[in-house]
Amino acid sequence: MKRVLSGIQPTGEIHIGNYLGAIKQWVELGERLGKEAFFCIVDYHALTNPAAYDKDLLAQRTFEAALVNIAAGLDPEKVTLFVQSHVPEHTELSWVFTTLTPLGDLTRMTQFKDKAAKLGSNELIGAGLLMYPVLQAADILIYKADTVPVGEDQLQHLELTREIARRFNGLFGETFPEPQAFLNPEAPRVPGIDGRAKMSKSLGNTIGLLEDERSIWEKIRHLPDDPQRIRLSDPGDPDRTVVFTYLSYFAPKELVEALKEEYRRAGVGTLVVKEILFEQMMRALRPIRERAEALRKDPGYVMDALLEGARRARTVAAATMEEVREKVGLLRPG
Ligand code: TYM
């Protein structure tokens, strides 16, 4: 592993799915790789989501996403943290890639199909939504990143990124590596509070990283129990309730195992487990919330970090883009 890139959309509140599936890994990889770890707030991607896109809020959400990432442990003085639109070479490379990508590869992407199905008619589906994974490929390949820490839902986009790299290399000569996904084996797909679907902003089944404590408790209190445990005296199956899935993310293994055992024997009520879950979750999240509070008092720090990140990212991106222009045969000035 030499260079890492990943991205997050500034489309609203960052949730524990984003944190456990992606950001937590970013922090660890950032510690290992320093400036070779690139993390990007992908504001151009956010434009493709008509439901979440809000002209008056986009800049604020972009700033907030950066702030939350720093609060979660990314050290902008060590890693390269920046905003996608501050490095225009991403969109430039993405155009070249669109010309190499068959339409069929894009229409079969499950994320596109899901989002398009929600919009219904072709008249309402922006072409940007279709091109979304091509821009994602450009985000990654412009840095020639070999590793991409993401949640499981991004594997198909990563496969397409590799195909684009192969196609470009085949046509114009070896240029890009074929990047591999890097999943958090403990939380590749964090379920939502409904206990079934993936936790996702668009489904409204999230627990926000900075959400009010009382509101988090209300959500935890209402998490679905094992549906087959009707009376407290019934034995429960911890694998059939999201309460234990969440507990495994935040509590020490021995505690989780002990509680599972009691739950199986009907020796512990769900409410008690939920109280422990809440305590453990808050213990893990509180330092992030405190750092976020402190950063809010110093917005200049976040902005300066983003500008410095973009400066560093741009030197790498501009060099790749120049190589690409030459390889595809564009007329160069001078
Ligand atoms: P976004 O903002 O939707 O998600 C950001 C990251 O959070 C992960 N994630 C999850 N992981 C586990 N369980 C969940 N419930 C869950 N929900 C979200 C996502 O997998 C992602 O890693 N397309 C990307 C943004 C992007 C990008 C890139 C990523 C744009 N360019 C280049 C990597 C490299 C996305 O889905 O963002």
Boltz pocket constraint, residues with backbone or C-beta under 6 A from the ligand:
constraints:
  - pocket:
      binder: B
      contacts: [[A, 5], [A, 6], [A, 7], [A, 8], [A, 9], [A, 10], [A, 17], [A, 18], [A, 19], [A, 20], [A, 21], [A, 22], [A, 42], [A, 45], [A, 135], [A, 136], [A, 137], [A, 139], [A, 140], [A, 148], [A, 149], [A, 150], [A, 151], [A, 152], [A, 153], [A, 154], [A, 157], [A, 187], [A, 188], [A, 189], [A, 190], [A, 191], [A, 198], [A, 199], [A, 200]]
      max_distance: 6.0
